[in-house]
Amino acid sequence: MTFSAWLFSAKLAWGKPWMRWMSLSALALPLVAGTLFLLNVLPAAQSRGSLVYHYNIYLGIDDVRTWWWALALPTAWLLFTLGDLIVAYGMYRNDSFMSAALVSFAVAWGFPWAGALFYLSLFNV
């Protein structure tokens, strides 16, 4: 697919209010939740030099990493969402229902990501 074909498809998709609002919601969720996570966790993780990266109910804390790993989860979430939206907007002209499903999926997977970051911040603060 050429960039001009993708751009034409994206302009068609952006013209639909539902696609526009769901896309903005899908982008706002990782930006807001990731920023809140980093504001809560980064000062404590930098002062200790470590970050609790995974907690298991059976084993307890089972993964401790250096403080800069706090940036990995919010960044990965944002990159996955951007990739999903790029694919969804590119395929809108050929399959608008699949494109709408991908944008809906980007919003839906944001809530488990936000929950994971919230619980991870409880262990690190």
C-alpha positions in Angstrom: 0.0 0.0 0.0 1.4 3.4 -0.9 1.3 6.3 1.4 -1.2 8.2 -0.8 -3.6 5.2 -0.7 -3.2 5.0 3.1 -3.8 8.7 3.4 -7.0 8.6 1.3 -8.3 5.7 3.5 -7.4 7.6 6.6 -9.2 10.7 5.5 -12.3 8.7 4.8 -12.1 7.1 8.3 -11.5 10.4 10.0 -14.6 11.8 8.4 -16.7 9.4 10.4 -17.4 10.8 13.9 -17.4 7.4 15.6 -14.0 6.5 14.3 -12.6 9.9 15.2 -13.9 9.8 18.8 -12.9 6.2 19.4 -9.4 6.9 18.0 -9.0 9.9 20.2 -10.2 7.8 23.2 -7.8 5.0 22.3 -4.9 7.5 22.2 -5.9 9.4 25.3 -6.1 6.3 27.5 -2.4 5.3 27.3 -1.3 8.9 27.4 -3.3 9.7 30.6 -2.8 6.3 32.4 0.9 6.1 31.4 1.5 9.6 32.6 -0.2 9.0 35.9 1.8 5.8 36.3 5.1 7.5 35.6 4.3 10.4 37.9 3.6 7.9 40.7 6.3 5.3 40.2 9.3 7.2 38.7 10.3 9.2 41.7 10.2 6.2 44.1 11.9 3.9 41.5 14.7 6.4 40.9 15.4 6.9 44.6 15.5 3.1 45.2 17.2 2.3 41.9 14.9 -0.6 41.3 11.3 -1.3 40.2 9.0 -4.2 41.1 8.1 -5.3 37.6 5.9 -8.3 38.2 3.9 -9.6 41.2 2.5 -13.1 41.3 -0.2 -14.1 43.9 1.5 -17.5 44.3 5.1 -16.5 44.5 4.9 -12.8 45.5 7.4 -10.4 43.9 9.2 -12.4 41.2 10.7 -9.8 38.9 12.7 -6.7 40.0 14.4 -4.5 37.4 16.3 -1.2 37.2 14.2 2.0 37.5 14.2 2.8 33.8 12.1 -0.3 33.0 9.2 1.8 34.3 9.2 3.5 30.9 8.8 0.2 29.0 5.1 -0.7 29.7 3.6 2.7 29.0 5.7 3.1 25.9 4.8 -0.4 24.6 1.1 0.3 25.2 1.3 3.5 23.3 3.2 1.9 20.4 0.8 -1.0 20.1 -2.1 1.5 20.1 -0.5 3.6 17.4 0.2 0.5 15.3 -3.3 -0.7 15.7 -4.7 2.7 14.6 -2.4 2.9 11.6 -3.6 -0.5 10.4 -7.2 0.4 11.1 -7.1 3.6 9.2 -5.2 2.1 6.3 -7.8 -0.7 5.8 -10.9 1.5 6.2 -11.5 1.9 2.5 -11.5 -1.9 1.9 -13.2 -3.1 5.1 -14.8 -0.5 7.2 -16.2 -3.0 9.7 -12.8 -4.6 10.4 -11.4 -1.1 10.8 -14.0 -0.2 13.3 -13.4 -3.5 15.2 -9.7 -2.7 15.4 -10.3 0.8 16.8 -12.8 -0.7 19.3 -10.2 -3.3 20.2 -7.6 -0.5 20.8 -10.0 1.1 23.3 -11.0 -2.2 24.9 -7.4 -3.4 25.5 -6.7 -0.1 27.2 -8.6 -1.0 30.3 -6.6 -4.1 31.2 -3.4 -2.2 30.5 -4.6 0.7 32.8 -5.5 -1.8 35.5 -2.1 -3.5 35.2 -0.3 -0.2 35.5 -2.5 0.8 38.5 -1.7 -2.4 40.4 2.0 -2.2 39.5 2.1 1.3 40.9 0.6 0.1 44.2 3.6 -2.2 44.6 6.2 0.4 43.7 5.0 3.4 45.8 
